[in-house]
Amino acid sequence: MFEQKTQPLASPAVFRARLLRFFLAAFAMTALWLVVGVTGYRFIAGLEWLDAFYNSAMIVSAMGPVFEMHTPAQKIFEALYALFSGLIFTFAVGIAFVPIIHRLFHLFHLENAAEENL
């Protein structure tokens, strides 16, 4: 998937394509999790579709819930959704930054290899 330490640095076009692919993967993971939240808020909490989307988006973006939950099932769902939303956000950011971090490490390795050959 990525170039090995003995291979030259990927071209800018390959790097941009890799960035886009990883960004889209992070976006898809976040969007899928948003669908889970919308569905849960619609059928467990009884919110309308737009309100369910709004509440899910606010939790996924770490802003916090908008609507108050009243029953134990609603509160458990909201608590679990909020906890896992933090993990999903962390994973999505990690996935989005993998190509950049790999390129930096690869660049540093190439610089070290060039110094050793002097």
PyMOL CGO cylinders between C-alpha atoms (Angstrom):
from pymol import cmd
from pymol.cgo import CYLINDER

trace = [
    CYLINDER, 0.00, 0.00, 0.00, 2.79, 2.42, 0.93, 0.3, 1, 1, 1, 1, 1, 1,
    CYLINDER, 2.79, 2.42, 0.93, 6.32, 2.57, -0.40, 0.3, 1, 1, 1, 1, 1, 1,
    CYLINDER, 6.32, 2.57, -0.40, 8.93, 0.73, 1.65, 0.3, 1, 1, 1, 1, 1, 1,
    CYLINDER, 8.93, 0.73, 1.65, 11.87, 2.49, 3.29, 0.3, 1, 1, 1, 1, 1, 1,
    CYLINDER, 11.87, 2.49, 3.29, 14.23, 1.44, 0.49, 0.3, 1, 1, 1, 1, 1, 1,
    CYLINDER, 14.23, 1.44, 0.49, 11.92, 2.83, -2.21, 0.3, 1, 1, 1, 1, 1, 1,
    CYLINDER, 11.92, 2.83, -2.21, 11.87, 6.47, -3.33, 0.3, 1, 1, 1, 1, 1, 1,
    CYLINDER, 11.87, 6.47, -3.33, 9.24, 8.89, -2.07, 0.3, 1, 1, 1, 1, 1, 1,
    CYLINDER, 9.24, 8.89, -2.07, 5.88, 8.62, -3.84, 0.3, 1, 1, 1, 1, 1, 1,
    CYLINDER, 5.88, 8.62, -3.84, 5.15, 11.23, -6.47, 0.3, 1, 1, 1, 1, 1, 1,
    CYLINDER, 5.15, 11.23, -6.47, 2.88, 14.15, -5.55, 0.3, 1, 1, 1, 1, 1, 1,
    CYLINDER, 2.88, 14.15, -5.55, 0.09, 12.70, -7.71, 0.3, 1, 1, 1, 1, 1, 1,
    CYLINDER, 0.09, 12.70, -7.71, 0.28, 9.33, -5.94, 0.3, 1, 1, 1, 1, 1, 1,
    CYLINDER, 0.28, 9.33, -5.94, 0.39, 11.10, -2.58, 0.3, 1, 1, 1, 1, 1, 1,
    CYLINDER, 0.39, 11.10, -2.58, -2.69, 13.23, -3.40, 0.3, 1, 1, 1, 1, 1, 1,
    CYLINDER, -2.69, 13.23, -3.40, -4.59, 10.14, -4.54, 0.3, 1, 1, 1, 1, 1, 1,
    CYLINDER, -4.59, 10.14, -4.54, -3.62, 8.35, -1.33, 0.3, 1, 1, 1, 1, 1, 1,
    CYLINDER, -3.62, 8.35, -1.33, -4.71, 11.36, 0.75, 0.3, 1, 1, 1, 1, 1, 1,
    CYLINDER, -4.71, 11.36, 0.75, -8.07, 11.43, -1.01, 0.3, 1, 1, 1, 1, 1, 1,
    CYLINDER, -8.07, 11.43, -1.01, -8.59, 7.68, -0.57, 0.3, 1, 1, 1, 1, 1, 1,
    CYLINDER, -8.59, 7.68, -0.57, -7.83, 7.80, 3.16, 0.3, 1, 1, 1, 1, 1, 1,
    CYLINDER, -7.83, 7.80, 3.16, -9.90, 10.95, 3.66, 0.3, 1, 1, 1, 1, 1, 1,
    CYLINDER, -9.90, 10.95, 3.66, -12.85, 9.29, 1.93, 0.3, 1, 1, 1, 1, 1, 1,
    CYLINDER, -12.85, 9.29, 1.93, -12.43, 6.20, 4.13, 0.3, 1, 1, 1, 1, 1, 1,
    CYLINDER, -12.43, 6.20, 4.13, -12.51, 8.40, 7.24, 0.3, 1, 1, 1, 1, 1, 1,
    CYLINDER, -12.51, 8.40, 7.24, -15.53, 10.27, 5.91, 0.3, 1, 1, 1, 1, 1, 1,
    CYLINDER, -15.53, 10.27, 5.91, -17.34, 7.01, 5.09, 0.3, 1, 1, 1, 1, 1, 1,
    CYLINDER, -17.34, 7.01, 5.09, -16.67, 5.63, 8.57, 0.3, 1, 1, 1, 1, 1, 1,
    CYLINDER, -16.67, 5.63, 8.57, -18.01, 8.83, 10.15, 0.3, 1, 1, 1, 1, 1, 1,
    CYLINDER, -18.01, 8.83, 10.15, -21.05, 8.91, 7.85, 0.3, 1, 1, 1, 1, 1, 1,
    CYLINDER, -21.05, 8.91, 7.85, -21.85, 5.26, 8.63, 0.3, 1, 1, 1, 1, 1, 1,
    CYLINDER, -21.85, 5.26, 8.63, -21.66, 6.01, 12.34, 0.3, 1, 1, 1, 1, 1, 1,
    CYLINDER, -21.66, 6.01, 12.34, -23.93, 9.01, 11.81, 0.3, 1, 1, 1, 1, 1, 1,
    CYLINDER, -23.93, 9.01, 11.81, -26.49, 6.69, 10.16, 0.3, 1, 1, 1, 1, 1, 1,
    CYLINDER, -26.49, 6.69, 10.16, -26.31, 4.42, 13.23, 0.3, 1, 1, 1, 1, 1, 1,
    CYLINDER, -26.31, 4.42, 13.23, -27.04, 7.41, 15.46, 0.3, 1, 1, 1, 1, 1, 1,
    CYLINDER, -27.04, 7.41, 15.46, -29.87, 8.74, 13.31, 0.3, 1, 1, 1, 1, 1, 1,
    CYLINDER, -29.87, 8.74, 13.31, -31.49, 5.32, 13.24, 0.3, 1, 1, 1, 1, 1, 1,
    CYLINDER, -31.49, 5.32, 13.24, -31.10, 4.86, 16.97, 0.3, 1, 1, 1, 1, 1, 1,
    CYLINDER, -31.10, 4.86, 16.97, -32.46, 8.28, 17.82, 0.3, 1, 1, 1, 1, 1, 1,
    CYLINDER, -32.46, 8.28, 17.82, -35.37, 7.76, 15.44, 0.3, 1, 1, 1, 1, 1, 1,
    CYLINDER, -35.37, 7.76, 15.44, -36.45, 4.35, 16.70, 0.3, 1, 1, 1, 1, 1, 1,
    CYLINDER, -36.45, 4.35, 16.70, -35.19, 4.26, 20.30, 0.3, 1, 1, 1, 1, 1, 1,
    CYLINDER, -35.19, 4.26, 20.30, -35.65, 7.89, 21.31, 0.3, 1, 1, 1, 1, 1, 1,
    CYLINDER, -35.65, 7.89, 21.31, -38.62, 8.57, 19.02, 0.3, 1, 1, 1, 1, 1, 1,
    CYLINDER, -38.62, 8.57, 19.02, -37.16, 11.74, 17.50, 0.3, 1, 1, 1, 1, 1, 1,
    CYLINDER, -37.16, 11.74, 17.50, -38.20, 12.90, 14.05, 0.3, 1, 1, 1, 1, 1, 1,
    CYLINDER, -38.20, 12.90, 14.05, -35.69, 12.23, 11.27, 0.3, 1, 1, 1, 1, 1, 1,
    CYLINDER, -35.69, 12.23, 11.27, -34.33, 15.78, 11.15, 0.3, 1, 1, 1, 1, 1, 1,
    CYLINDER, -34.33, 15.78, 11.15, -34.06, 15.98, 14.94, 0.3, 1, 1, 1, 1, 1, 1,
    CYLINDER, -34.06, 15.98, 14.94, -32.38, 12.57, 15.02, 0.3, 1, 1, 1, 1, 1, 1,
    CYLINDER, -32.38, 12.57, 15.02, -29.87, 13.73, 12.43, 0.3, 1, 1, 1, 1, 1, 1,
    CYLINDER, -29.87, 13.73, 12.43, -29.27, 16.97, 14.31, 0.3, 1, 1, 1, 1, 1, 1,
    CYLINDER, -29.27, 16.97, 14.31, -28.70, 15.22, 17.64, 0.3, 1, 1, 1, 1, 1, 1,
    CYLINDER, -28.70, 15.22, 17.64, -26.43, 12.58, 16.06, 0.3, 1, 1, 1, 1, 1, 1,
    CYLINDER, -26.43, 12.58, 16.06, -24.38, 15.19, 14.22, 0.3, 1, 1, 1, 1, 1, 1,
    CYLINDER, -24.38, 15.19, 14.22, -23.94, 17.21, 17.39, 0.3, 1, 1, 1, 1, 1, 1,
    CYLINDER, -23.94, 17.21, 17.39, -22.71, 14.18, 19.31, 0.3, 1, 1, 1, 1, 1, 1,
    CYLINDER, -22.71, 14.18, 19.31, -20.40, 12.96, 16.53, 0.3, 1, 1, 1, 1, 1, 1,
    CYLINDER, -20.40, 12.96, 16.53, -18.87, 16.44, 16.27, 0.3, 1, 1, 1, 1, 1, 1,
    CYLINDER, -18.87, 16.44, 16.27, -18.32, 16.46, 20.07, 0.3, 1, 1, 1, 1, 1, 1,
    CYLINDER, -18.32, 16.46, 20.07, -20.72, 19.36, 20.65, 0.3, 1, 1, 1, 1, 1, 1,
    CYLINDER, -20.72, 19.36, 20.65, -23.00, 17.30, 22.86, 0.3, 1, 1, 1, 1, 1, 1,
    CYLINDER, -23.00, 17.30, 22.86, -26.61, 16.19, 22.81, 0.3, 1, 1, 1, 1, 1, 1,
    CYLINDER, -26.61, 16.19, 22.81, -29.41, 18.63, 22.05, 0.3, 1, 1, 1, 1, 1, 1,
    CYLINDER, -29.41, 18.63, 22.05, -32.51, 16.74, 23.16, 0.3, 1, 1, 1, 1, 1, 1,
    CYLINDER, -32.51, 16.74, 23.16, -33.08, 15.32, 26.63, 0.3, 1, 1, 1, 1, 1, 1,
    CYLINDER, -33.08, 15.32, 26.63, -33.61, 11.57, 26.94, 0.3, 1, 1, 1, 1, 1, 1,
    CYLINDER, -33.61, 11.57, 26.94, -36.18, 10.36, 29.47, 0.3, 1, 1, 1, 1, 1, 1,
    CYLINDER, -36.18, 10.36, 29.47, -36.40, 6.54, 29.51, 0.3, 1, 1, 1, 1, 1, 1,
    CYLINDER, -36.40, 6.54, 29.51, -33.58, 4.22, 30.62, 0.3, 1, 1, 1, 1, 1, 1,
    CYLINDER, -33.58, 4.22, 30.62, -33.29, 2.73, 27.10, 0.3, 1, 1, 1, 1, 1, 1,
    CYLINDER, -33.29, 2.73, 27.10, -32.90, 6.20, 25.60, 0.3, 1, 1, 1, 1, 1, 1,
    CYLINDER, -32.90, 6.20, 25.60, -30.28, 7.18, 28.14, 0.3, 1, 1, 1, 1, 1, 1,
    CYLINDER, -30.28, 7.18, 28.14, -28.30, 3.97, 27.65, 0.3, 1, 1, 1, 1, 1, 1,
    CYLINDER, -28.30, 3.97, 27.65, -28.37, 4.39, 23.88, 0.3, 1, 1, 1, 1, 1, 1,
    CYLINDER, -28.37, 4.39, 23.88, -27.26, 8.01, 24.11, 0.3, 1, 1, 1, 1, 1, 1,
    CYLINDER, -27.26, 8.01, 24.11, -24.46, 7.19, 26.54, 0.3, 1, 1, 1, 1, 1, 1,
    CYLINDER, -24.46, 7.19, 26.54, -23.12, 4.34, 24.40, 0.3, 1, 1, 1, 1, 1, 1,
    CYLINDER, -23.12, 4.34, 24.40, -23.49, 6.37, 21.23, 0.3, 1, 1, 1, 1, 1, 1,
    CYLINDER, -23.49, 6.37, 21.23, -21.57, 9.27, 22.77, 0.3, 1, 1, 1, 1, 1, 1,
    CYLINDER, -21.57, 9.27, 22.77, -18.77, 7.00, 24.05, 0.3, 1, 1, 1, 1, 1, 1,
    CYLINDER, -18.77, 7.00, 24.05, -18.33, 5.24, 20.73, 0.3, 1, 1, 1, 1, 1, 1,
    CYLINDER, -18.33, 5.24, 20.73, -18.60, 8.54, 18.84, 0.3, 1, 1, 1, 1, 1, 1,
    CYLINDER, -18.60, 8.54, 18.84, -15.42, 9.68, 20.58, 0.3, 1, 1, 1, 1, 1, 1,
    CYLINDER, -15.42, 9.68, 20.58, -13.65, 6.53, 19.43, 0.3, 1, 1, 1, 1, 1, 1,
    CYLINDER, -13.65, 6.53, 19.43, -14.98, 6.83, 15.89, 0.3, 1, 1, 1, 1, 1, 1,
    CYLINDER, -14.98, 6.83, 15.89, -13.83, 10.45, 15.72, 0.3, 1, 1, 1, 1, 1, 1,
    CYLINDER, -13.83, 10.45, 15.72, -10.36, 9.49, 16.97, 0.3, 1, 1, 1, 1, 1, 1,
    CYLINDER, -10.36, 9.49, 16.97, -10.10, 6.61, 14.47, 0.3, 1, 1, 1, 1, 1, 1,
    CYLINDER, -10.10, 6.61, 14.47, -11.32, 8.81, 11.60, 0.3, 1, 1, 1, 1, 1, 1,
    CYLINDER, -11.32, 8.81, 11.60, -8.74, 11.51, 12.34, 0.3, 1, 1, 1, 1, 1, 1,
    CYLINDER, -8.74, 11.51, 12.34, -6.06, 8.82, 12.59, 0.3, 1, 1, 1, 1, 1, 1,
    CYLINDER, -6.06, 8.82, 12.59, -7.06, 7.28, 9.27, 0.3, 1, 1, 1, 1, 1, 1,
    CYLINDER, -7.06, 7.28, 9.27, -7.12, 10.69, 7.57, 0.3, 1, 1, 1, 1, 1, 1,
    CYLINDER, -7.12, 10.69, 7.57, -3.60, 11.52, 8.79, 0.3, 1, 1, 1, 1, 1, 1,
    CYLINDER, -3.60, 11.52, 8.79, -1.92, 8.16, 8.08, 0.3, 1, 1, 1, 1, 1, 1,
    CYLINDER, -1.92, 8.16, 8.08, -0.60, 9.17, 4.61, 0.3, 1, 1, 1, 1, 1, 1,
    CYLINDER, -0.60, 9.17, 4.61, 0.85, 12.43, 5.96, 0.3, 1, 1, 1, 1, 1, 1,
    CYLINDER, 0.85, 12.43, 5.96, 2.56, 10.75, 8.90, 0.3, 1, 1, 1, 1, 1, 1,
    CYLINDER, 2.56, 10.75, 8.90, 3.91, 7.98, 6.67, 0.3, 1, 1, 1, 1, 1, 1,
    CYLINDER, 3.91, 7.98, 6.67, 5.27, 10.51, 4.19, 0.3, 1, 1, 1, 1, 1, 1,
    CYLINDER, 5.27, 10.51, 4.19, 7.01, 12.47, 6.96, 0.3, 1, 1, 1, 1, 1, 1,
    CYLINDER, 7.01, 12.47, 6.96, 8.58, 9.34, 8.41, 0.3, 1, 1, 1, 1, 1, 1,
    CYLINDER, 8.58, 9.34, 8.41, 9.62, 8.17, 4.95, 0.3, 1, 1, 1, 1, 1, 1,
    CYLINDER, 9.62, 8.17, 4.95, 11.12, 11.59, 4.20, 0.3, 1, 1, 1, 1, 1, 1,
    CYLINDER, 11.12, 11.59, 4.20, 13.09, 11.53, 7.46, 0.3, 1, 1, 1, 1, 1, 1,
    CYLINDER, 13.09, 11.53, 7.46, 14.35, 8.04, 6.65, 0.3, 1, 1, 1, 1, 1, 1,
    CYLINDER, 14.35, 8.04, 6.65, 15.50, 9.17, 3.21, 0.3, 1, 1, 1, 1, 1, 1,
    CYLINDER, 15.50, 9.17, 3.21, 17.36, 12.10, 4.77, 0.3, 1, 1, 1, 1, 1, 1,
    CYLINDER, 17.36, 12.10, 4.77, 19.07, 9.79, 7.27, 0.3, 1, 1, 1, 1, 1, 1,
    CYLINDER, 19.07, 9.79, 7.27, 20.03, 7.36, 4.51, 0.3, 1, 1, 1, 1, 1, 1,
    CYLINDER, 20.03, 7.36, 4.51, 21.52, 10.21, 2.44, 0.3, 1, 1, 1, 1, 1, 1,
    CYLINDER, 21.52, 10.21, 2.44, 23.61, 11.36, 5.45, 0.3, 1, 1, 1, 1, 1, 1,
    CYLINDER, 23.61, 11.36, 5.45, 24.90, 7.83, 6.06, 0.3, 1, 1, 1, 1, 1, 1,
    CYLINDER, 24.90, 7.83, 6.06, 26.07, 7.54, 2.43, 0.3, 1, 1, 1, 1, 1, 1,
    CYLINDER, 26.07, 7.54, 2.43, 28.26, 10.64, 2.71, 0.3, 1, 1, 1, 1, 1, 1,
]
cmd.load_cgo(trace, "trace")
